[in-house]
Amino acid sequence: GVQTCALPICGPTPAQADALAQTGEALYTARAEIQVAEQLGMTQVWNRLHDVHDNEPDIVRLRELRDAMDRAVLDAYGWSDLNPEDSAQILTRLRKLNAKRAKEEAKLAAAALRKAKRAKTPAKRKTT
């Protein structure tokens, strides 16, 4: 049957789920530590992360964790062949996946509507 879910794929493998959780936690913690230590807001930290001239060790580590998170997400989608920097290819695959899921959801909705209509239609009685 057709499966739908909000995750990249229905049921990531345990290894993928662990990688997503561990990497996400490490990224969150590293970012929060920078915010507290330097009294910065989240936007300021992310601006530093995107500043190619900022090579402070904590920012370099944050970049590494972000890259690891990108890789873990691509792996969870089953797209291990993609380079995380190839946003055009990633967007192409996301669009295809979205179209596929929309088509599947439309089929499910149509089937549910037919079932609901059948349930509302009273059964014909035999007259004798």
Sequence and secondary structure as in RCSB ss.txt:
>XXXX:A:sequence
GVQTCALPICGPTPAQADALAQTGEALYTARAEIQVAEQLGMTQVWNRLHDVHDNEPDIVRLRELRDAMDRAVLD
AYGWSDLNPEDSAQILTRLRKLNAKRAKEEAKLAAAALRKAKRAKTPAKRKTT
>XXXX:A:secstr
     SSSSSS  HHHHHHHHHHHHHHHHHHHHHHHHHT  HHHHHHHHH TT   HHHHHHHHHHHHHHHHHHH
HHT TTS TT HHHHHHHHHHHHHHHHHHHHHHHHHHHHHHHHHHS       
